[in-house]
Amino acid sequence: MIERLQGVSAPDNRPIRPQYSHRPGDRVVRRAVLETETVSLRPPRPHKRSINPALALILGFAGLILLGTIILMLPFASTQDGSVGFTAALFTSTSAVCVTGLVVIDTGTGWTGFGQAVILVLIQLGGFGFMTSATLLLLFLLGHRTSLQQRLLLGQTMGGGLPGQVIKIIKRIAIFTLALEAIGATILFPRMLREMEVGEALWWSIFHSVSAFNNAGFDLVGDFQSLIPYQHDVLIISTIGTLAVIGAVGYTVVADTVGTRGIWRRMSVDTRLVLSASAAFLVIGFVFILVTEVPNPNTLGDRGWGSRVLDGVFYSMTPRTAGFTAIPMDEVNDETAFFTMATMFIGGGSGSTAGGIKIQTFMLLFFAILAAARNREQVVAFGREMPISLVFRALTVALVSIALLFTSAIALTFFEPFSFLQILFETTSAYGTVGLSLGITPELSEVSRMIVTVTMFIGRLGPLALVLALAGSATPRATRYAQESVKIG
């Protein structure tokens, strides 16, 4: 079928004559002559320099820590006469925002109800993420729409994610977090009613449920005992341990597991890495703690096998993340302390409330070592090839973390009389945002507290975020150099 244009003019305004005659069945299309129209365009606006997302994240956490410090310095925030001082308040605020759990003032006896509430809010905001919390407030209170830059920043705080999916994921994380914390508090509340009044039992349950899920390690037991008085209580130990494990794997892993109905082959590689490594660490940690501490009469040696199994399982859950303990850490053997440092350094899953270099980082390096041992150039995990850029990033995170960790430990040796094992354990706990200690935290000097504070801050944000914030975006090189081999080993 032929379409014929009528009314269309040539450049000299003469009508274009058709080259054929009209035939029966042809469809004639008539269109008006388009007149010339001048369109004015505004000059482009000058490019506004946007803040580096990693730097914005650092400033956001620093601002939240400073605000918490100021509030905790108020006289009515602590049980002692007057203010606790800047250093103690800063240390506590940093530990809460970074969900670490190291304390120089006992949370249960050194702070008033107001001070404990401030610490709990800091834990919740720090665990959930400063930027994600601020965005939720804007969404629900102001109805504010987030920009692409803000979504990229939010995705970075959660360990990655497409900009278009970030807001939806944040809302789901909020519901997921509050629901699990409410379930945990509901389980703990009837148990605490046996020994507390209703108001105190409710507060105790809420505080420990939030602290456990966010892997903070803060407790209200008193006298820096953690959960040692409840070492035989199956309900408390299992509830807090379960909350800590779920918080350590992260929402995306849980959502993927539920969405795939637990079918292993349908899960993403990221989920399989986290679940397989977490299960391996739980089993290895449980066996290791029984082998090393059952002969120790000061930890598990004087307990029955029921309590040994319960506390052994709990210990295999919490050292990587939460910082709760049911055995006295200052009495453990040296081999247990070294093993605990290794697990604290690895930490939990990316995008979770846990710290450390993250399970995915460790597993990428593990598979890279396997590839090198097999003389293969591709790093493969669960039948999928990993991008070499991710391997470089994992190696950067691990090496920078080791360097920062030993720098902090060596710095502490100049100001503290403790053994290097105690100091290294303390700095590893701070960097991994775990909160376990061999009993030296309350005795640290003012300078050492500041060193540990900085270590907690860096450990929470991660070395890669600091490198990105300081280095900025790299421009790709247009040239490549000739290759040459060097001797290794």
Sequence and secondary structure as in RCSB ss.txt:
>XXXX:A:sequence
MIERLQGVSAPDNRPIRPQYSHRPGDRVVRRAVLETETVSLRPPRPHKRSINPALALILGFAGLILLGTIILMLP
FASTQDGSVGFTAALFTSTSAVCVTGLVVIDTGTGWTGFGQAVILVLIQLGGFGFMTSATLLLLFLLGHRTSLQQ
RLLLGQTMGGGLPGQVIKIIKRIAIFTLALEAIGATILFPRMLREMEVGEALWWSIFHSVSAFNNAGFDLVGDFQ
SLIPYQHDVLIISTIGTLAVIGAVGYTVVADTVGTRGIWRRMSVDTRLVLSASAAFLVIGFVFILVTEVPNPNTL
GDRGWGSRVLDGVFYSMTPRTAGFTAIPMDEVNDETAFFTMATMFIGGGSGSTAGGIKIQTFMLLFFAILAAARN
REQVVAFGREMPISLVFRALTVALVSIALLFTSAIALTFFEPFSFLQILFETTSAYGTVGLSLGITPELSEVSRM
IVTVTMFIGRLGPLALVLALAGSATPRATRYAQESVKIG
>XXXX:A:secstr
  EEEES B TTS B   SS   TT EEEE                      HHHHHHHHHHHHHHHHHHHHTSG
GGBSSSS   HHHHHHHHHHHHTT    SS HHHHB HHHHHHHHHHHHHHHH HHHHHHHHIIIII     HHH
HHHHHHHTT   HHHHHHHHHHHHHHHHHHHHHHHHHHHHHHTTTS HHHHHHHHHHHHHHHHTT    SSSTT 
TTGGGTT HHHHHHHHHHHHHHHH HHHHHHHHHTTT GGGS HHHHHHHHHHHHHHHHHHHHHHHHHTT TTTT
TTS HHHHHHHHHHHHHSTTTT   SS GGGS HHHHHHHHHHHHH S TTSS  SS HHHHHHHHHHHHHHHTT
 SSEEETTEEE HHHHHHHHHHHHHHHHHHHHHHHHHHTT  S HHHHHHHHHHHHTT    SS GGG  HHHHH
HHHHHHHHHHH HHHHHHHHH      S           
